[in-house]
Amino acid sequence: MSFGLNLSVGVTGQNDLPTDIDELVKAVFGVHGLQAMKDLHLIEQWTDPATDLGQTAARLLNDTGLKLLTEATGIDAAKEFTKARQIVLDEFKKWDALPEKVSAATWSILSKLGDGADKFKAFLTALADNDPKSRAAAFASALQEATFGDSAAGQWLAALADQGLLALSSELDKVQPVAAQTLDILNGGIIRRLQSFIDDKLNLAKIRDVVTQDDFNKVDGWLIKRLGDFFDKDLHFEDLKQVQAAIHLVLTKAQDIYSKAQKALNSRYNFDFAAAYMKNTTSTALLDVNFDLQQPAAAGHVPQGGR
């Protein structure tokens, strides 16, 4: 068995790649959370709970779909299907209103936020404030973090900064509505619950750990269906070894694939201040400079684009 993998790498920074190797492997087999989220928009067509979305790109079977709606909304979807479905659809509209890179970054942040949720919400609250001084202070504070590239605030800002962080610092009025929308999504909790549900149901480890027919029967049909799309066939227990071999192959090659993708991206990327700030420390940077971006004069002394 052989199959090809083509990665198209853009020129705007690390946000064009999955956040880590595990995310890359999920994306290869079509079980990444963001891929599932895109397909789940098809629940708009799901008007009868007695049917399912198994024959659509969503591949969502009736039982799993009802569980998804129930866990996401806290409403028993078997009894109040239309209400639960509409709540999720309304949340999708909010999610779709985010810039694509921001939604991707937010998805990654949500999966790793943990105890930092309150801090990240406070950051978004300040950026969403009507007071320009509050927004500028939140922005400057995020930049001052030593681990900017690893912080939730830093990742979120980097996803929004297509022209670099210095350019973004003078456009905080445009950042405000995006911050407010992101905060609304976080406070609602529905996207995070959907994420948890998807990660559980589409967990490739559940396939890798299958040994017997009974094990296979316990794997959720949603995962089987989506993997079947990758292999272009209806999967059965007899196909297990082929599936496991493919997953193992990608896992063993993932590090090399990921490293080459990063190298290709970095060789084409026009490094500006944003990338330098994320990648360099005071011990490795060619030049270590601190800017107090709350001071207009400081921003004025920095060349356009931060170069």
C-alpha positions in Angstrom: 0.0 0.0 0.0 1.2 3.5 -0.8 -0.2 7.0 -0.6 1.0 10.5 -1.1 1.0 13.5 1.1 1.2 17.0 -0.2 1.7 19.9 2.1 1.2 23.4 0.7 3.0 25.8 2.9 2.1 29.5 2.8 4.3 32.5 3.4 2.6 34.1 6.4 4.1 32.2 9.3 3.8 29.2 11.6 0.0 29.5 11.7 -0.1 27.8 8.3 1.1 24.5 9.9 -0.7 22.4 12.5 0.5 23.3 15.9 2.3 20.0 16.5 3.0 16.7 15.0 0.0 14.9 16.4 -2.2 17.6 14.8 -0.5 17.0 11.5 -1.2 13.2 11.7 -4.9 13.9 12.5 -5.1 16.2 9.5 -3.6 13.6 7.2 -6.4 11.1 8.0 -9.2 13.6 8.0 -9.9 13.5 11.7 -8.5 16.8 12.8 -11.0 18.8 14.8 -11.1 21.8 12.4 -11.8 19.4 9.5 -14.7 17.9 11.5 -15.9 21.4 12.4 -16.1 22.4 8.8 -18.1 19.3 7.9 -20.4 19.7 10.9 -21.9 22.8 9.4 -23.9 20.3 7.4 -26.1 19.8 10.5 -28.1 22.7 9.0 -29.4 20.1 6.5 -30.1 17.7 9.4 -33.8 18.5 10.0 -35.0 15.0 11.0 -33.5 13.3 14.1 -34.7 10.0 12.8 -32.1 10.3 9.9 -28.4 11.0 10.1 -25.6 12.7 8.2 -23.7 9.5 7.5 -23.9 9.9 3.7 -22.6 13.5 3.7 -19.1 14.8 4.2 -19.9 15.1 8.0 -20.2 11.3 8.2 -22.1 11.8 11.4 -24.4 8.9 12.3 -27.7 9.5 14.1 -26.7 8.3 17.6 -23.4 10.1 17.6 -25.0 13.3 16.2 -27.6 13.4 19.0 -24.9 12.9 21.6 -22.8 15.7 20.1 -25.8 18.1 20.2 -26.6 17.1 23.8 -23.0 17.4 25.1 -22.5 20.7 23.3 -25.7 22.4 24.5 -26.6 20.6 27.7 -30.0 20.0 26.2 -31.4 16.5 25.5 -31.3 16.5 21.7 -33.4 13.4 21.5 -36.2 15.3 23.1 -35.5 18.9 21.9 -33.6 18.3 18.7 -34.5 21.5 16.9 -33.6 23.7 19.8 -30.2 22.0 20.4 -29.4 22.0 16.7 -30.2 25.7 16.4 -28.0 26.6 19.4 -25.0 24.9 17.7 -25.8 26.5 14.3 -25.9 29.9 16.0 -22.5 29.2 17.6 -21.1 28.2 14.2 -22.1 31.6 12.8 -20.0 33.3 15.6 -17.1 30.9 14.8 -17.3 31.6 11.1 -17.2 35.4 11.7 -13.6 35.0 13.1 -10.8 35.4 10.6 -9.6 32.0 9.5 -6.2 32.1 11.1 -7.7 33.4 14.4 -10.3 30.6 14.6 -7.5 28.1 13.9 -5.3 29.6 16.6 -8.3 29.8 19.0 -9.0 26.1 18.4 -5.4 25.2 19.3 -5.5 27.6 22.4 -8.7 26.1 23.7 -7.2 22.6 23.7 -4.3 23.6 25.8 -5.7 26.5 27.9 -6.3 24.7 31.2 -5.7 26.9 34.2 -4.8 29.9 31.9 -8.4 30.4 30.8 -9.1 33.3 33.1 -5.9 35.1 32.1 -6.7 34.7 28.4 -10.2 35.9 28.9 -8.9 38.9 30.8 -6.6 39.7 27.9 -9.5 39.5 25.4 -11.7 41.6 27.7 -9.1 44.3 27.8 -8.7 44.2 24.0 -12.5 44.3 23.5 -12.7 47.4 25.8 -14.0 50.7 24.3 -11.2 52.5 26.0 -8.2 52.8 23.6 -5.8 53.0 26.5 -7.1 49.7 27.9 -6.5 48.0 24.5 -3.0 49.4 24.2 -2.1 48.3 27.7 -3.3 44.8 27.0 -1.4 44.6 23.7 1.8 46.0 25.3 1.5 43.6 28.2 1.2 40.6 25.9 4.4 41.7 24.0 6.3 41.9 27.2 5.8 38.3 28.1 9.1 36.4 27.9 7.4 33.4 26.3 5.3 35.4 23.8 5.2 32.8 21.1 4.1 30.1 23.7 1.4 32.2 25.4 -2.2 32.1 24.5 -2.3 35.9 24.0 0.8 35.8 21.9 -0.5 33.0 19.6 -3.8 34.8 19.2 -2.2 38.1 18.3 0.2 36.5 15.9 -2.7 34.9 14.1 -4.3 38.3 13.6 -1.1 40.1 12.6 -0.8 39.5 8.9 1.4 42.6 8.5 3.4 42.1 11.7 2.8 43.1 15.3 4.0 46.6 14.9 1.4 47.3 12.2 -1.2 45.7 14.4 -0.4 47.9 17.3 -1.7 50.9 15.3 -4.9 49.1 14.3 -6.2 48.1 17.7 -9.7 49.4 16.8 -9.8 46.6 14.2 -8.7 44.1 16.8 -11.5 45.1 19.2 -14.4 43.3 17.5 -12.4 40.2 16.8 -11.4 40.0 20.5 -15.0 40.6 21.5 -16.2 37.8 19.2 -13.5 35.4 20.5 -14.4 36.2 24.1 -18.1 35.6 23.4 -17.2 32.1 22.0 -15.1 31.3 25.0 -17.7 32.4 27.5 -20.4 30.3 25.7 -18.3 27.2 26.1 -20.1 25.4 23.2 -17.1 25.3 20.9 -14.9 23.9 23.7 -17.4 21.2 24.4 -17.6 20.4 20.7 -13.8 20.2 20.6 -13.7 17.7 23.6 -16.4 15.6 21.9 -14.6 15.5 18.6 -11.2 14.8 20.1 -12.7 11.8 22.0 -14.7 10.3 19.2 -12.1 10.8 16.5 -9.1 9.7 18.5 -6.8 7.6 16.4 -5.5 5.7 19.4 -8.8 3.9 19.5 -8.0 2.4 16.2 -4.4 1.7 17.0 -5.4 -0.2 20.1 -7.9 -2.5 18.4 -7.0 -6.2 18.6 -10.2 -8.1 18.3 -13.5 -7.9 16.5 -15.1 -6.9 19.8 -12.6 -4.0 20.1 -13.4 -2.9 16.6 -17.2 -3.0 17.3 -16.7 -0.5 20.2 -15.0 2.1 18.0 -17.4 4.9 17.2 -18.9 4.7 13.7 -18.0 8.3 13.1 -14.3 7.6 13.2 -14.7 4.5 11.1 -16.7 6.5 8.5 -14.1 9.3 8.3 -11.2 6.9 8.0 -13.1 5.0 5.4 -13.1 8.2 3.3 -9.3 8.3 3.5 -9.0 4.7 2.3 -11.9 5.2 -0.1 -13.7 2.1 1.1 -16.1 0.9 3.8 -13.9 -0.3 6.6 -14.4 -3.6 8.4 -12.3 -5.5 11.0 -10.6 -7.4 8.2 -9.1 -4.0 7.0 -7.7 -3.3 10.5 -4.1 -4.2 9.7 -4.0 -2.0 6.7 -5.4 0.9 8.6 -3.0 0.5 11.6 0.0 0.1 9.2 -0.9 3.4 7.5 -1.3 5.2 10.8 2.0 3.8 12.0 3.7 4.9 8.7 2.6 8.4 9.1 3.5 8.5 12.7 7.1 7.4 12.0 7.4 9.9 9.1 5.6 12.7 10.8 8.6 14.3 12.4 10.5 14.4 9.2 7.5 15.7 7.3 6.9 18.4 9.9 10.5 19.5 10.0 10.7 19.8 6.2 7.5 21.8 6.1 8.8 24.2 8.8 12.1 24.5 6.9 10.2 25.2 3.6 8.1 27.8 5.4 10.9 29.5 7.1 13.0 29.7 3.9 10.2 31.5 2.1 9.0 33.7 5.0 10.0 37.3 5.0 10.9 37.6 8.7 9.6 40.7 10.3 9.5 41.9 13.9 6.7 39.6 14.8 8.6 36.4 13.8 11.8 37.7 15.4 10.0 38.4 18.6 8.5 34.9 18.7 11.7 33.0 17.7 14.5 34.7 19.4 15.6 35.0 23.0 18.0 37.5 24.4 20.7 34.9 24.2 20.2 34.0 20.5 19.0 37.3 18.9 21.4 39.3 16.8 19.9 42.4 18.4 17.9 42.6 21.6 15.6 45.7 21.7 12.7 46.6 24.0 9.9 48.8 22.7 7.3 50.5 24.9 4.5 50.5 22.4 2.3 52.4 24.8 4.4 55.5 23.9 3.6 56.9 20.5 7.1 58.3 20.1 8.6 54.7 20.5 6.4 53.3 17.8 7.4 56.3 15.6 11.1 55.5 15.8 10.6 51.9 14.5 10.9 51.6 10.7 7.7 50.5 8.9 7.2 46.8 9.2 9.7 46.6 12.1 12.7 45.9 9.8 
